[in-house]
């Protein structure tokens, strides 16, 4: 791996780096780790946010600036004060936890792609040639040439086609629908969620993310598998009004003694679920030995703001 000199990258990327460094107070370090890629995909760069720097590693030399710009937009979104996915519980099985988190991250990344594709068209890093190469990569990835369980392949293709619809701007919808009708049907429902929400609004972006998780979970269940339990396993930053902050907790949220284990305390977690959407926003700092009916009655009389502050829950104002 080698450090990429800033003088070798485009002015657009330098502007992105300046914004990130000003926002984060961290130095952005660009690193090359070039591989022989036959296709162009959106995972040919990755980043790690450290204490004092942000490392961005790119593996595609031919389309380096496109891939770098794309990854830097993801960094900007991660650093922005928008709704985020957090995880503070475990099923006790690493493979189960991994599937839940990886699929949720995939859905969130495609949601971000709906914003990023517009930025990359605007800054000129996403050209017609690059779109063609990206869609060629989608075609190859959809048919990996290895034996995979049909249901798991259907799930995988649903996520990939969803991303192709969003970042490919629906350019291949007709052929994808013809070749993969079932996965396309599932992906179209996910794409409709993106189209129905203004993702520049924190409230609507969060609503869209929760709906994506629900709809993809329905895909899993409809194929005869146990659901992913995204609502309870994942915390998503609450977006709430000033009025709701002043309400008693039981008017906005309900506490559930989860079947998942709190990673911090190694006890069954107490998760805080929104009454309207059923989505967890936090695992609460509650001693199970002190829980009785009177405890819940007292706890619910706190305001939402008091509960958030006592449990270090980051929230956004609607």
Buried (B, 14 or more C-beta within 10 A) or exposed (E): EEEBEEEEBBEBBEEBBEBBBEEBEBEBBBBBBBEEBEBBBBEBBBBEBEEEBBBBBBBBBEBBBBBBBBBBBBBBBBBEEBBBBBBBBBBEEEEBBEBBBEBBEBBBBBBBBBBBBEBBEEBEBBEEEBBEBBBBBBBEBBEEEEEEEEEEBBBBBBBBBBBBBBBBBEBBBEEBBEBBEEBBEBBBBBBEBBEEBEBEBBBBBBBBBBBBBBBBBEBBEEBEEEBBBBBBBBBBBBBBEEEBBEBBBBEBBBBBEBBBBBEEBEEBBBBBBBEEBEBBBBBBEBEEEEBEEEEBEEBBEBBBBBBBEEBEBEBBEB
